[in-house]
């Protein structure tokens, strides 16, 4: 099952394109993309039945054109968790030791944006971080590794954009603040349920500039703390709520670790992909 937030309305992907979920469900589910997560068990059950029905093939398709607005698949999560230093090659390029516990911070909800949404770069040094984003689909407290995936509604593509000067300003680094300018959490374009993957723990991910320069490329199987481990450790402290997002970390290749350093500039377009999920496009503009 593949969902999207198209022109402010929840859409489900059927054969041949996206269908408005409110219309397809005859009003059982509303147009707000957030409601699919707050009622995930009921919504996913209906969606699977709908996609297997004759109606899925004949329902009107949404007109996806140049003016389409792709919102974040989860527009108003209660909590956004993010994990630093979760790929060994990124830890090595940062000159740090492998952490014994996940390095957790947050990105504020106002930083969320969607596919094709432009980011106005603030002054400073804005870096890229391609990430797998986990979307929680049920109330989750004290999960085990064995149960962790059952709390996941789906996966999406994300960028943990980071203004490095503010992020690393001392004496105490400002990770959350430096990573939460408007547009610094692009996600999408689709939310893909876990049953769509042969192995959701091993997906290729990466990003490039639209001119073709590949900036990052790895596999999620290279994480230090995989998705079940992150859910287990986070939910041991914080109850995870339907619609919560977990940015799971980035592999090597960030601009701040290069010699010379390289950062995003107005006119750049960042293209981020994850195998089996899709491609997220993020244009960069002047302040």
Helices and strands as residue ranges (DSSP letters): E 2-6, E 9-14, E 17-20, H 21-24, H 35-38, H 40-51, H 55-58, E 70-71, E 80-84, H 88-93, E 103-106, G 109-111, E 112-113, E 119-120, E 126-127, E 130-136, G 148-151, E 152-159, E 162-163, H 164-167, H 175-178, E 185-193, G 194-196, E 204-209, E 214-219, G 220-222, H 227-235, E 245-247, G 255-257, E 269-274, E 278-285
